[in-house]
Amino acid sequence: MSNEEKLLCRNCNTELERRMIGLNTFYCCRECLSMVSVREIVQLKLGMMRTIDAMEASS
């Protein structure tokens, strides 16, 4: 059993639901019907980690 962190919709702050569409995984919001792909989530997290690393290196 894997531990998944709960992801919240950036529009309405509702918990996202995991959906498989073909071979791709998306997280969908039932309230506002927005969708975000796992690829987008990973890119956002990597960008945040790079920013934090850059801030730590400059201080």
mmCIF file as gemmi writes it, N, C-alpha and C atoms, coordinates in Angstrom:
data_model
loop_
_atom_site.group_PDB
_atom_site.id
_atom_site.type_symbol
_atom_site.label_atom_id
_atom_site.label_alt_id
_atom_site.label_comp_id
_atom_site.label_asym_id
_atom_site.label_entity_id
_atom_site.label_seq_id
_atom_site.pdbx_PDB_ins_code
_atom_site.Cartn_x
_atom_site.Cartn_y
_atom_site.Cartn_z
_atom_site.occupancy
_atom_site.B_iso_or_equiv
_atom_site.pdbx_formal_charge
_atom_site.auth_seq_id
_atom_site.auth_asym_id
_atom_site.pdbx_PDB_model_num
ATOM 1 N N . MET Axp A 1 ? 0.847 -1.178 0 1 0 ? 1 A 1
ATOM 2 C CA . MET Axp A 1 ? 0 0 0 1 0 ? 1 A 1
ATOM 3 C C . MET Axp A 1 ? 0.894 1.243 0 1 0 ? 1 A 1
ATOM 4 N N . SER Axp A 2 ? 0.636 2.126 -0.912 1 0 ? 2 A 1
ATOM 5 C CA . SER Axp A 2 ? 1.451 3.334 -1.006 1 0 ? 2 A 1
ATOM 6 C C . SER Axp A 2 ? 0.747 4.492 -0.307 1 0 ? 2 A 1
ATOM 7 N N . ASN Axp A 3 ? 1.543 5.407 0.204 1 0 ? 3 A 1
ATOM 8 C CA . ASN Axp A 3 ? 0.99 6.607 0.843 1 0 ? 3 A 1
ATOM 9 C C . ASN Axp A 3 ? 0.928 7.717 -0.187 1 0 ? 3 A 1
ATOM 10 N N . GLU Axp A 4 ? -0.267 8.143 -0.511 1 0 ? 4 A 1
ATOM 11 C CA . GLU Axp A 4 ? -0.447 9.243 -1.455 1 0 ? 4 A 1
ATOM 12 C C . GLU Axp A 4 ? -0.832 10.485 -0.673 1 0 ? 4 A 1
ATOM 13 N N . GLU Axp A 5 ? -0.185 11.599 -0.996 1 0 ? 5 A 1
ATOM 14 C CA . GLU Axp A 5 ? -0.588 12.834 -0.337 1 0 ? 5 A 1
ATOM 15 C C . GLU Axp A 5 ? -1.864 13.333 -0.998 1 0 ? 5 A 1
ATOM 16 N N . LYS Axp A 6 ? -2.7 13.956 -0.213 1 0 ? 6 A 1
ATOM 17 C CA . LYS Axp A 6 ? -3.952 14.491 -0.741 1 0 ? 6 A 1
ATOM 18 C C . LYS Axp A 6 ? -3.653 15.76 -1.513 1 0 ? 6 A 1
ATOM 19 N N . LEU Axp A 7 ? -4.137 15.801 -2.734 1 0 ? 7 A 1
ATOM 20 C CA . LEU Axp A 7 ? -3.949 16.977 -3.58 1 0 ? 7 A 1
ATOM 21 C C . LEU Axp A 7 ? -5.24 17.769 -3.61 1 0 ? 7 A 1
ATOM 22 N N . LEU Axp A 8 ? -5.094 19.09 -3.539 1 0 ? 8 A 1
ATOM 23 C CA . LEU Axp A 8 ? -6.257 19.967 -3.542 1 0 ? 8 A 1
ATOM 24 C C . LEU Axp A 8 ? -6.31 20.782 -4.823 1 0 ? 8 A 1
ATOM 25 N N . CYS Axp A 9 ? -7.513 21.057 -5.27 1 0 ? 9 A 1
ATOM 26 C CA . CYS Axp A 9 ? -7.742 21.868 -6.468 1 0 ? 9 A 1
ATOM 27 C C . CYS Axp A 9 ? -7.251 23.283 -6.219 1 0 ? 9 A 1
ATOM 28 N N . ARG Axp A 10 ? -6.532 23.834 -7.17 1 0 ? 10 A 1
ATOM 29 C CA . ARG Axp A 10 ? -6.035 25.206 -7.002 1 0 ? 10 A 1
ATOM 30 C C . ARG Axp A 10 ? -7.135 26.238 -7.214 1 0 ? 10 A 1
ATOM 31 N N . ASN Axp A 11 ? -8.262 25.841 -7.797 1 0 ? 11 A 1
ATOM 32 C CA . ASN Axp A 11 ? -9.373 26.771 -8.033 1 0 ? 11 A 1
ATOM 33 C C . ASN Axp A 11 ? -10.34 26.846 -6.851 1 0 ? 11 A 1
ATOM 34 N N . CYS Axp A 12 ? -10.719 25.683 -6.316 1 0 ? 12 A 1
ATOM 35 C CA . CYS Axp A 12 ? -11.766 25.681 -5.279 1 0 ? 12 A 1
ATOM 36 C C . CYS Axp A 12 ? -11.352 24.972 -3.993 1 0 ? 12 A 1
ATOM 37 N N . ASN Axp A 13 ? -10.12 24.496 -3.919 1 0 ? 13 A 1
ATOM 38 C CA . ASN Axp A 13 ? -9.556 23.893 -2.712 1 0 ? 13 A 1
ATOM 39 C C . ASN Axp A 13 ? -10.25 22.588 -2.3 1 0 ? 13 A 1
ATOM 40 N N . THR Axp A 14 ? -10.842 21.882 -3.252 1 0 ? 14 A 1
ATOM 41 C CA . THR Axp A 14 ? -11.485 20.594 -3.021 1 0 ? 14 A 1
ATOM 42 C C . THR Axp A 14 ? -10.483 19.492 -3.31 1 0 ? 14 A 1
ATOM 43 N N . GLU Axp A 15 ? -10.599 18.382 -2.594 1 0 ? 15 A 1
ATOM 44 C CA . GLU Axp A 15 ? -9.678 17.266 -2.815 1 0 ? 15 A 1
ATOM 45 C C . GLU Axp A 15 ? -9.852 16.698 -4.229 1 0 ? 15 A 1
ATOM 46 N N . LEU Axp A 16 ? -8.73 16.437 -4.892 1 0 ? 16 A 1
ATOM 47 C CA . LEU Axp A 16 ? -8.764 15.92 -6.258 1 0 ? 16 A 1
ATOM 48 C C . LEU Axp A 16 ? -8.902 14.407 -6.255 1 0 ? 16 A 1
ATOM 49 N N . GLU Axp A 17 ? -9.532 13.905 -7.303 1 0 ? 17 A 1
ATOM 50 C CA . GLU Axp A 17 ? -9.772 12.483 -7.474 1 0 ? 17 A 1
ATOM 51 C C . GLU Axp A 17 ? -8.887 11.963 -8.605 1 0 ? 17 A 1
ATOM 52 N N . ARG Axp A 18 ? -8.235 10.84 -8.397 1 0 ? 18 A 1
ATOM 53 C CA . ARG Axp A 18 ? -7.343 10.266 -9.409 1 0 ? 18 A 1
ATOM 54 C C . ARG Axp A 18 ? -8.151 9.534 -10.473 1 0 ? 18 A 1
ATOM 55 N N . ARG Axp A 19 ? -7.822 9.802 -11.734 1 0 ? 19 A 1
ATOM 56 C CA . ARG Axp A 19 ? -8.505 9.161 -12.873 1 0 ? 19 A 1
ATOM 57 C C . ARG Axp A 19 ? -7.478 8.692 -13.889 1 0 ? 19 A 1
ATOM 58 N N . MET Axp A 20 ? -7.697 7.521 -14.432 1 0 ? 20 A 1
ATOM 59 C CA . MET Axp A 20 ? -6.869 7.012 -15.524 1 0 ? 20 A 1
ATOM 60 C C . MET Axp A 20 ? -7.645 7.222 -16.818 1 0 ? 20 A 1
ATOM 61 N N . ILE Axp A 21 ? -7.008 7.897 -17.763 1 0 ? 21 A 1
ATOM 62 C CA . ILE Axp A 21 ? -7.596 8.095 -19.085 1 0 ? 21 A 1
ATOM 63 C C . ILE Axp A 21 ? -6.591 7.532 -20.071 1 0 ? 21 A 1
ATOM 64 N N . GLY Axp A 22 ? -6.917 6.379 -20.617 1 0 ? 22 A 1
ATOM 65 C CA . GLY Axp A 22 ? -5.943 5.668 -21.444 1 0 ? 22 A 1
ATOM 66 C C . GLY Axp A 22 ? -4.776 5.254 -20.57 1 0 ? 22 A 1
ATOM 67 N N . LEU Axp A 23 ? -3.571 5.599 -20.978 1 0 ? 23 A 1
ATOM 68 C CA . LEU Axp A 23 ? -2.379 5.289 -20.194 1 0 ? 23 A 1
ATOM 69 C C . LEU Axp A 23 ? -1.94 6.47 -19.333 1 0 ? 23 A 1
ATOM 70 N N . ASN Axp A 24 ? -2.69 7.546 -19.366 1 0 ? 24 A 1
ATOM 71 C CA . ASN Axp A 24 ? -2.324 8.754 -18.63 1 0 ? 24 A 1
ATOM 72 C C . ASN Axp A 24 ? -3.111 8.884 -17.333 1 0 ? 24 A 1
ATOM 73 N N . THR Axp A 25 ? -2.46 9.449 -16.325 1 0 ? 25 A 1
ATOM 74 C CA . THR Axp A 25 ? -3.105 9.668 -15.034 1 0 ? 25 A 1
ATOM 75 C C . THR Axp A 25 ? -3.372 11.151 -14.854 1 0 ? 25 A 1
ATOM 76 N N . PHE Axp A 26 ? -4.59 11.465 -14.461 1 0 ? 26 A 1
ATOM 77 C CA . PHE Axp A 26 ? -5.001 12.837 -14.209 1 0 ? 26 A 1
ATOM 78 C C . PHE Axp A 26 ? -5.629 12.917 -12.828 1 0 ? 26 A 1
ATOM 79 N N . TYR Axp A 27 ? -5.612 14.106 -12.257 1 0 ? 27 A 1
ATOM 80 C CA . TYR Axp A 27 ? -6.352 14.373 -11.031 1 0 ? 27 A 1
ATOM 81 C C . TYR Axp A 27 ? -7.45 15.344 -11.388 1 0 ? 27 A 1
ATOM 82 N N . CYS Axp A 28 ? -8.684 14.991 -11.015 1 0 ? 28 A 1
ATOM 83 C CA . CYS Axp A 28 ? -9.862 15.756 -11.41 1 0 ? 28 A 1
ATOM 84 C C . CYS Axp A 28 ? -10.588 16.296 -10.185 1 0 ? 28 A 1
ATOM 85 N N . CYS Axp A 29 ? -11.173 17.47 -10.339 1 0 ? 29 A 1
ATOM 86 C CA . CYS Axp A 29 ? -11.967 18.094 -9.289 1 0 ? 29 A 1
ATOM 87 C C . CYS Axp A 29 ? -13.441 17.894 -9.62 1 0 ? 29 A 1
ATOM 88 N N . ARG Axp A 30 ? -14.191 17.373 -8.67 1 0 ? 30 A 1
ATOM 89 C CA . ARG Axp A 30 ? -15.627 17.171 -8.887 1 0 ? 30 A 1
ATOM 90 C C . ARG Axp A 30 ? -16.411 18.471 -8.837 1 0 ? 30 A 1
ATOM 91 N N . GLU Axp A 31 ? -15.905 19.449 -8.096 1 0 ? 31 A 1
ATOM 92 C CA . GLU Axp A 31 ? -16.638 20.701 -7.92 1 0 ? 31 A 1
ATOM 93 C C . GLU Axp A 31 ? -16.567 21.6 -9.153 1 0 ? 31 A 1
ATOM 94 N N . CYS Axp A 32 ? -15.347 21.91 -9.605 1 0 ? 32 A 1
ATOM 95 C CA . CYS Axp A 32 ? -15.213 22.862 -10.724 1 0 ? 32 A 1
ATOM 96 C C . CYS Axp A 32 ? -14.826 22.174 -12.04 1 0 ? 32 A 1
ATOM 97 N N . LEU Axp A 33 ? -14.692 20.843 -12.015 1 0 ? 33 A 1
ATOM 98 C CA . LEU Axp A 33 ? -14.411 20.019 -13.2 1 0 ? 33 A 1
ATOM 99 C C . LEU Axp A 33 ? -13.059 20.302 -13.848 1 0 ? 33 A 1
ATOM 100 N N . SER Axp A 34 ? -12.115 20.873 -13.094 1 0 ? 34 A 1
ATOM 101 C CA . SER Axp A 34 ? -10.78 21.095 -13.657 1 0 ? 34 A 1
ATOM 102 C C . SER Axp A 34 ? -9.972 19.8 -13.578 1 0 ? 34 A 1
ATOM 103 N N . MET Axp A 35 ? -8.978 19.682 -14.448 1 0 ? 35 A 1
ATOM 104 C CA . MET Axp A 35 ? -8.123 18.5 -14.491 1 0 ? 35 A 1
ATOM 105 C C . MET Axp A 35 ? -6.669 18.938 -14.535 1 0 ? 35 A 1
ATOM 106 N N . VAL Axp A 36 ? -5.8 18.16 -13.882 1 0 ? 36 A 1
ATOM 107 C CA . VAL Axp A 36 ? -4.368 18.413 -13.935 1 0 ? 36 A 1
ATOM 108 C C . VAL Axp A 36 ? -3.69 17.056 -14.124 1 0 ? 36 A 1
ATOM 109 N N . SER Axp A 37 ? -2.69 17.033 -14.996 1 0 ? 37 A 1
ATOM 110 C CA . SER Axp A 37 ? -1.997 15.772 -15.255 1 0 ? 37 A 1
ATOM 111 C C . SER Axp A 37 ? -0.889 15.568 -14.233 1 0 ? 37 A 1
ATOM 112 N N . VAL Axp A 38 ? -0.511 14.337 -14.05 1 0 ? 38 A 1
ATOM 113 C CA . VAL Axp A 38 ? 0.591 14.009 -13.144 1 0 ? 38 A 1
ATOM 114 C C . VAL Axp A 38 ? 1.865 14.689 -13.636 1 0 ? 38 A 1
ATOM 115 N N . ARG Axp A 39 ? 2.051 14.78 -14.926 1 0 ? 39 A 1
ATOM 116 C CA . ARG Axp A 39 ? 3.229 15.439 -15.496 1 0 ? 39 A 1
ATOM 117 C C . ARG Axp A 39 ? 3.318 16.897 -15.04 1 0 ? 39 A 1
ATOM 118 N N . GLU Axp A 40 ? 2.18 17.603 -15.053 1 0 ? 40 A 1
ATOM 119 C CA . GLU Axp A 40 ? 2.159 18.996 -14.596 1 0 ? 40 A 1
ATOM 120 C C . GLU Axp A 40 ? 2.51 19.095 -13.111 1 0 ? 40 A 1
ATOM 121 N N . ILE Axp A 41 ? 1.983 18.178 -12.31 1 0 ? 41 A 1
ATOM 122 C CA . ILE Axp A 41 ? 2.257 18.183 -10.875 1 0 ? 41 A 1
ATOM 123 C C . ILE Axp A 41 ? 3.738 17.968 -10.614 1 0 ? 41 A 1
ATOM 124 N N . VAL Axp A 42 ? 4.338 17.024 -11.322 1 0 ? 42 A 1
ATOM 125 C CA . VAL Axp A 42 ? 5.766 16.737 -11.147 1 0 ? 42 A 1
ATOM 126 C C . VAL Axp A 42 ? 6.602 17.95 -11.559 1 0 ? 42 A 1
ATOM 127 N N . GLN Axp A 43 ? 6.261 18.587 -12.67 1 0 ? 43 A 1
ATOM 128 C CA . GLN Axp A 43 ? 7.01 19.766 -13.115 1 0 ? 43 A 1
ATOM 129 C C . GLN Axp A 43 ? 6.912 20.9 -12.11 1 0 ? 43 A 1
ATOM 130 N N . LEU Axp A 44 ? 5.736 21.104 -11.515 1 0 ? 44 A 1
ATOM 131 C CA . LEU Axp A 44 ? 5.572 22.142 -10.498 1 0 ? 44 A 1
ATOM 132 C C . LEU Axp A 44 ? 6.419 21.854 -9.267 1 0 ? 44 A 1
ATOM 133 N N . LYS Axp A 45 ? 6.418 20.597 -8.823 1 0 ? 45 A 1
ATOM 134 C CA . LYS Axp A 45 ? 7.192 20.232 -7.637 1 0 ? 45 A 1
ATOM 135 C C . LYS Axp A 45 ? 8.691 20.367 -7.897 1 0 ? 45 A 1
ATOM 136 N N . LEU Axp A 46 ? 9.138 19.966 -9.08 1 0 ? 46 A 1
ATOM 137 C CA . LEU Axp A 46 ? 10.557 20.112 -9.416 1 0 ? 46 A 1
ATOM 138 C C . LEU Axp A 46 ? 10.954 21.579 -9.458 1 0 ? 46 A 1
ATOM 139 N N . GLY Axp A 47 ? 10.1 22.42 -10.016 1 0 ? 47 A 1
ATOM 140 C CA . GLY Axp A 47 ? 10.369 23.849 -10.057 1 0 ? 47 A 1
ATOM 141 C C . GLY Axp A 47 ? 10.467 24.44 -8.657 1 0 ? 47 A 1
ATOM 142 N N . MET Axp A 48 ? 9.589 24.013 -7.764 1 0 ? 48 A 1
ATOM 143 C CA . MET Axp A 48 ? 9.64 24.497 -6.389 1 0 ? 48 A 1
ATOM 144 C C . MET Axp A 48 ? 10.926 24.049 -5.703 1 0 ? 48 A 1
ATOM 145 N N . MET Axp A 49 ? 11.338 22.805 -5.94 1 0 ? 49 A 1
ATOM 146 C CA . MET Axp A 49 ? 12.563 22.291 -5.329 1 0 ? 49 A 1
ATOM 147 C C . MET Axp A 49 ? 13.783 23.049 -5.838 1 0 ? 49 A 1
ATOM 148 N N . ARG Axp A 50 ? 13.814 23.361 -7.124 1 0 ? 50 A 1
ATOM 149 C CA . ARG Axp A 50 ? 14.936 24.124 -7.696 1 0 ? 50 A 1
ATOM 150 C C . ARG Axp A 50 ? 14.997 25.526 -7.106 1 0 ? 50 A 1
ATOM 151 N N . THR Axp A 51 ? 13.832 26.15 -6.935 1 0 ? 51 A 1
ATOM 152 C CA . THR Axp A 51 ? 13.776 27.481 -6.346 1 0 ? 51 A 1
ATOM 153 C C . THR Axp A 51 ? 14.286 27.466 -4.912 1 0 ? 51 A 1
ATOM 154 N N . ILE Axp A 52 ? 13.875 26.477 -4.15 1 0 ? 52 A 1
ATOM 155 C CA . ILE Axp A 52 ? 14.33 26.352 -2.762 1 0 ? 52 A 1
ATOM 156 C C . ILE Axp A 52 ? 15.838 26.13 -2.724 1 0 ? 52 A 1
ATOM 157 N N . ASP Axp A 53 ? 16.357 25.26 -3.59 1 0 ? 53 A 1
ATOM 158 C CA . ASP Axp A 53 ? 17.797 25.012 -3.648 1 0 ? 53 A 1
ATOM 159 C C . ASP Axp A 53 ? 18.563 26.291 -4.002 1 0 ? 53 A 1
ATOM 160 N N . ALA Axp A 54 ? 18.041 27.062 -4.95 1 0 ? 54 A 1
ATOM 161 C CA . ALA Axp A 54 ? 18.698 28.306 -5.345 1 0 ? 54 A 1
ATOM 162 C C . ALA Axp A 54 ? 18.691 29.311 -4.199 1 0 ? 54 A 1
ATOM 163 N N . MET Axp A 55 ? 17.592 29.381 -3.462 1 0 ? 55 A 1
ATOM 164 C CA . MET Axp A 55 ? 17.508 30.3 -2.328 1 0 ? 55 A 1
ATOM 165 C C . MET Axp A 55 ? 18.476 29.892 -1.222 1 0 ? 55 A 1
ATOM 166 N N . GLU Axp A 56 ? 18.592 28.592 -0.971 1 0 ? 56 A 1
ATOM 167 C CA . GLU Axp A 56 ? 19.502 28.114 0.06 1 0 ? 56 A 1
ATOM 168 C C . GLU Axp A 56 ? 20.966 28.357 -0.349 1 0 ? 56 A 1
ATOM 169 N N . ALA Axp A 57 ? 21.253 28.204 -1.633 1 0 ? 57 A 1
ATOM 170 C CA . ALA Axp A 57 ? 22.631 28.397 -2.124 1 0 ? 57 A 1
ATOM 171 C C . ALA Axp A 57 ? 23.03 29.875 -2.056 1 0 ? 57 A 1
ATOM 172 N N . SER Axp A 58 ? 22.064 30.782 -2.242 1 0 ? 58 A 1
ATOM 173 C CA . SER Axp A 58 ? 22.386 32.204 -2.24 1 0 ? 58 A 1
ATOM 174 C C . SER Axp A 58 ? 22.497 32.778 -0.828 1 0 ? 58 A 1
ATOM 175 N N . SER Axp A 59 ? 22.018 32.067 0.165 1 0 ? 59 A 1
ATOM 176 C CA . SER Axp A 59 ? 22.088 32.609 1.533 1 0 ? 59 A 1
ATOM 177 C C . SER Axp A 59 ? 23.258 32.063 2.324 1 0 ? 59 A 1
